[in-house]
Amino acid sequence: MEFCSICTASFDAGDRLIRCSGQSCDLVFHQRCVHLTEIHMRAWLDDDVGLFWCCPTCRTDFAPVARKRTVGEGEEGEPSAAKRSRMDPSPRLPPEVWTMIFQHLDSRWLARVRLVCRDWNELVTTRSELMDRFLLKLGTAQFVDNLEELRHLLALGEGYTRAEINCKDIGKDRPRVAWFAALGQSLTTLTCRLIPFGFLYELLRAFPNLKRLTLTDCFEYGKSVKPNYELNKLEELTIKEIKNKNYGGSIFPTLKHICPRIKVLKFGEDCSEGYNGLFDYIHSFVRAVAKTLQGIKITTPLFGLINELVTMNDLHLKRLTIDCSEEDLLRLIRRQPTLERLHFLGQLSNVAVFEEISQILPDVKIIKLANVNLKQNPRSNRQNNFPRAEFIRVRHVGSSDCVSGLACCLSSSLQSLELFGAYLPHDGLISLPQIATRIKSVSFRSCRVERLSDMLLFIQQSKSLISFELGRLRVTTVCQTDMPDAANGHSGIRHLKYHDQSKDILHALFELCPAVETLDIVHDLVEEDMVKMGQRWKRLHSLKLDGHSGPGHRLSIECLRPIPTSFERLTKLQIKACVIPRKEVEDALQGLRKEVDFSIQYTVYLPPPRCMNLQYLLSQLPESR
């Protein structure tokens, strides 16, 4: 079960699900919550171009429909000032000022602010100081030191949708359950830490609208209770650790009665096999919710649970995240051939197992393999491995150099691909854009190619590609780079993340990717590179620089000087891990337009312990008076 990241509500049968296409972003939204009209949807779907949309957190701008210039509009189709003032209620105040204003509002009013317009919704959701207003945190300081103030706070609690309750060291200083009545009207997400079983049972009664519940370090003790209420809206339950004291009743029989319609069940890494008798209760609980269960996450070995799942005839999973052996994985997915999402955390080293997974799950749409260690290629590299997969993420760890990382990625439905540590053969790179004609996002990290020209040719031929990440590319054959001829076409890449030290690739990207709008770069840039970047990437509006990613890499002050005059459309500039004094940075960026959102993050790089010596430690001490 998935939930909208804005309104936190689940998706009904008739709701259209909008998924963010940003790099490593898996957020989903209601169509109405992100203000997408049917005109937008028809522009994507009716024209058979696929759906590409990025959430506000990814900080991208996307205009799906090209509009003709009409009377009353400015250059390049921009609306007139009068029309802009009707569309945007805050045309004259900068975002920082609105943030200061909104900080005086509580969560109920902030929720209304987010419904005013797209700009205000983006402003609230991208500012942590504002989004924290929607999270109510209660701990020892409130329970023990300010219990009376806590009572008044909870009386005004309506409007909060998320809450975290930490009961560490509260003893008998517990608030009365009746105090939570107002909060229970709006609360949909609850995380409980170190909460006794008896208090938890009484507390859940006050939250009839709860949809997601997370239990961490909770205690299983107290008197056995006879449940007399149900949480009919609870759809997702996460259990990270249950501390069993070997006396008193177990919490799972109670959960079985009060949570009858669980759709997503997650077990965290801290759940272990050391608790006597606990897993019999877990098995019984899973059997009780099998009919409604659609997704399960098991990231720790739970004794016998996979055997239980295999024997459940009423279990029909759509999403599975699991850490187990290859044999157990095959046993489970053979009983769940309709899986739409598979995230396998265990090691995959048998090529026969890999081939059988693709045969058992022909309809899987999202597949993530976290630990692939193959020694030979699958017998078939044709377009029959996961033919309907839209998102594929594979992390190769120790795979043979002859194993193609693209063997499972030749799907005509593919829209997003992420590979780590993979070998990318020439034939695979050439075939990928020809078969995956709708692919929008690609990430290659720590991958290997035979020749640099293979990667550049892939970039040039991927006409549908919009977002591209390249990091630490290894080239086997070092030779003079055969640069693709830019006259044969350009790439449509608009969002580029480049974490590599190759000058050849950077200069080739200048020529092949003229449409770049957002750039995240870790590279030994010099002033000439920045000038060239401004000349070629005229549309760039967001620039993120990494000032110090490790030994041997430092951002020079010279490469910052061209920024104010080289990027006319720049609206956001971020410098991460900077080691240059702030005064020098501000002097270098003199002339930067006031509307540019500029931020700088400082850090101190510490070498590994084995590299540290007495002289280095002494150099870090402050000077004596």
MONORJO-V625979 format. One record per backbone hydrogen bond with DSSP energy under -1.0 kcal/mol. CO is the residue of the C=O (numbers start at 1). NH is the residue of the N-H. E is the energy in kcal/mol with one decimal. If there is no record, write none. Layout:
CO_NH_E ; CO_NH_E
//
This chain:
4_8_-1.4 ; 9_4_-2.9 ; 12_15_-1.0 ; 18_29_-2.3 ; 22_25_-1.6 ; 27_20_-2.6 ; 28_5_-2.4 ; 29_18_-2.7 ; 30_34_-1.1 ; 31_36_-2.0 ; 37_41_-1.8 ; 38_42_-2.6 ; 39_43_-2.0 ; 40_44_-1.5 ; 41_45_-3.1 ; 42_46_-1.4 ; 44_49_-2.2 ; 45_48_-1.2 ; 53_21_-2.6 ; 55_58_-1.0 ; 56_59_-1.3 ; 70_73_-1.7 ; 75_78_-1.5 ; 78_74_-2.7 ; 80_84_-2.6 ; 81_85_-2.0 ; 82_86_-1.1 ; 83_87_-1.9 ; 84_88_-3.1 ; 94_98_-1.6 ; 95_99_-2.4 ; 96_100_-1.8 ; 97_101_-2.0 ; 98_102_-2.9 ; 99_103_-1.5 ; 101_104_-1.6 ; 102_105_-1.9 ; 106_110_-2.3 ; 107_111_-2.1 ; 108_112_-1.1 ; 109_113_-2.2 ; 110_114_-2.0 ; 113_116_-1.6 ; 117_121_-2.0 ; 118_122_-2.3 ; 119_123_-2.3 ; 120_124_-2.4 ; 121_125_-2.4 ; 122_126_-1.4 ; 124_127_-1.0 ; 127_130_-1.3 ; 127_131_-2.5 ; 128_132_-2.0 ; 130_133_-1.5 ; 131_134_-1.6 ; 132_135_-1.5 ; 134_162_-1.5 ; 136_164_-3.0 ; 138_166_-3.0 ; 139_143_-2.7 ; 140_144_-2.7 ; 141_146_-1.0 ; 146_150_-2.3 ; 147_151_-1.5 ; 148_152_-1.5 ; 149_153_-2.4 ; 150_154_-2.6 ; 151_155_-1.4 ; 154_157_-1.6 ; 157_160_-1.8 ; 161_188_-2.4 ; 161_189_-2.1 ; 162_136_-2.5 ; 163_191_-2.1 ; 164_138_-3.1 ; 165_193_-2.8 ; 167_170_-1.4 ; 170_173_-2.3 ; 172_174_-2.2 ; 176_179_-1.6 ; 177_180_-1.7 ; 178_181_-1.4 ; 180_184_-2.2 ; 182_185_-1.2 ; 183_186_-1.3 ; 183_187_-1.9 ; 188_211_-2.5 ; 188_212_-2.4 ; 189_163_-1.7 ; 190_214_-2.4 ; 191_165_-3.0 ; 192_216_-2.8 ; 193_167_-2.6 ; 195_219_-1.3 ; 196_200_-2.4 ; 197_201_-2.5 ; 198_202_-1.8 ; 199_203_-2.3 ; 200_204_-2.5 ; 203_206_-1.8 ; 204_207_-1.6 ; 207_210_-1.3 ; 211_235_-2.2 ; 211_236_-2.3 ; 212_190_-2.3 ; 213_238_-2.9 ; 214_192_-2.9 ; 215_240_-2.8 ; 216_194_-1.8 ; 218_243_-3.3 ; 222_249_-1.3 ; 231_234_-1.2 ; 235_263_-2.4 ; 235_264_-2.7 ; 236_213_-2.4 ; 237_266_-2.7 ; 238_215_-2.8 ; 239_268_-2.8 ; 241_218_-1.7 ; 243_220_-2.5 ; 251_255_-2.5 ; 252_256_-2.3 ; 254_258_-2.3 ; 255_259_-2.1 ; 258_231_-3.5 ; 263_294_-2.8 ; 263_295_-2.4 ; 264_237_-2.6 ; 265_297_-2.4 ; 266_239_-3.0 ; 267_299_-1.4 ; 268_271_-1.2 ; 275_278_-1.4 ; 278_282_-1.6 ; 279_283_-2.5 ; 280_284_-1.9 ; 281_285_-2.3 ; 282_286_-2.5 ; 283_287_-2.3 ; 284_288_-1.6 ; 285_289_-1.3 ; 289_293_-1.5 ; 294_318_-3.5 ; 294_319_-2.2 ; 295_265_-2.2 ; 296_321_-2.5 ; 297_267_-3.0 ; 298_323_-1.8 ; 302_305_-1.7 ; 304_308_-1.6 ; 305_309_-2.5 ; 306_310_-2.2 ; 307_311_-1.0 ; 318_340_-2.4 ; 318_341_-2.1 ; 319_296_-1.6 ; 320_343_-2.8 ; 321_298_-3.0 ; 322_345_-2.9 ; 325_329_-2.0 ; 326_330_-2.2 ; 327_331_-2.2 ; 328_332_-2.0 ; 329_333_-2.6 ; 330_334_-1.8 ; 336_339_-1.3 ; 340_365_-2.4 ; 340_366_-2.3 ; 341_320_-1.8 ; 342_368_-3.0 ; 343_322_-2.1 ; 344_370_-2.5 ; 348_373_-3.1 ; 350_354_-1.8 ; 351_355_-2.2 ; 352_356_-2.0 ; 353_357_-2.3 ; 354_358_-1.7 ; 355_359_-1.3 ; 356_360_-2.7 ; 357_361_-2.2 ; 365_390_-2.9 ; 365_391_-2.2 ; 366_342_-2.5 ; 367_393_-2.3 ; 368_344_-2.6 ; 369_395_-2.4 ; 371_348_-2.9 ; 372_397_-3.3 ; 374_400_-2.7 ; 382_384_-2.3 ; 386_389_-1.5 ; 390_415_-2.6 ; 390_416_-2.1 ; 391_367_-2.3 ; 392_418_-2.6 ; 393_369_-2.9 ; 394_420_-2.0 ; 395_372_-2.7 ; 400_403_-1.6 ; 404_407_-1.1 ; 406_409_-1.4 ; 409_411_-1.8 ; 411_414_-1.1 ; 415_440_-2.9 ; 415_441_-2.1 ; 416_392_-2.0 ; 417_443_-2.1 ; 418_394_-2.4 ; 419_445_-2.4 ; 420_396_-3.2 ; 422_448_-2.5 ; 423_405_-3.4 ; 425_429_-2.2 ; 426_430_-2.0 ; 427_431_-2.1 ; 428_432_-2.1 ; 431_435_-2.1 ; 432_436_-2.9 ; 435_437_-1.8 ; 436_439_-1.2 ; 440_466_-2.6 ; 440_467_-2.9 ; 441_417_-2.3 ; 442_469_-2.2 ; 443_419_-3.0 ; 444_471_-2.3 ; 445_421_-2.4 ; 447_474_-2.8 ; 448_424_-3.2 ; 449_476_-2.7 ; 450_477_-2.8 ; 451_454_-1.1 ; 452_456_-1.9 ; 453_457_-2.3 ; 454_458_-1.8 ; 455_459_-2.1 ; 456_460_-2.0 ; 457_461_-2.1 ; 458_462_-1.3 ; 461_463_-1.7 ; 466_494_-3.0 ; 466_495_-2.5 ; 467_442_-2.1 ; 468_497_-2.5 ; 469_444_-2.7 ; 470_499_-2.8 ; 471_446_-3.0 ; 474_449_-2.5 ; 481_483_-1.2 ; 485_488_-2.1 ; 486_489_-1.6 ; 494_517_-3.6 ; 494_518_-2.2 ; 495_468_-2.7 ; 496_520_-2.2 ; 497_470_-2.7 ; 498_522_-2.5 ; 499_472_-1.9 ; 502_506_-1.6 ; 503_507_-2.7 ; 504_508_-2.0 ; 505_509_-2.5 ; 506_510_-1.5 ; 507_511_-1.1 ; 508_512_-2.6 ; 509_513_-2.1 ; 512_491_-3.2 ; 513_516_-1.0 ; 517_541_-3.0 ; 517_542_-1.7 ; 518_496_-2.7 ; 519_544_-2.7 ; 520_498_-2.6 ; 521_546_-1.4 ; 523_525_-2.2 ; 526_530_-1.7 ; 527_531_-2.1 ; 528_532_-2.4 ; 529_533_-2.4 ; 530_534_-2.0 ; 531_535_-1.7 ; 532_536_-2.2 ; 533_537_-2.7 ; 536_538_-1.1 ; 537_540_-1.1 ; 541_571_-2.9 ; 541_572_-1.6 ; 542_519_-2.4 ; 543_574_-2.5 ; 544_521_-2.5 ; 545_576_-3.2 ; 547_555_-2.3 ; 550_553_-1.7 ; 560_563_-1.2 ; 562_566_-1.6 ; 563_567_-1.3 ; 571_597_-3.2 ; 572_543_-2.4 ; 573_599_-2.1 ; 574_545_-2.9 ; 575_601_-2.8 ; 576_547_-3.9 ; 578_603_-1.3 ; 581_585_-1.9 ; 582_586_-2.8 ; 583_587_-2.0 ; 584_588_-2.2 ; 585_589_-1.6 ; 587_590_-1.2 ; 589_592_-1.9 ; 593_596_-1.5 ; 596_598_-1.0 ; 597_573_-2.6 ; 599_575_-2.1 ; 601_578_-3.1 ; 608_611_-1.9 ; 609_612_-1.1 ; 613_617_-2.3 ; 614_618_-2.5 ; 615_619_-1.6 ; 618_621_-1.0
//
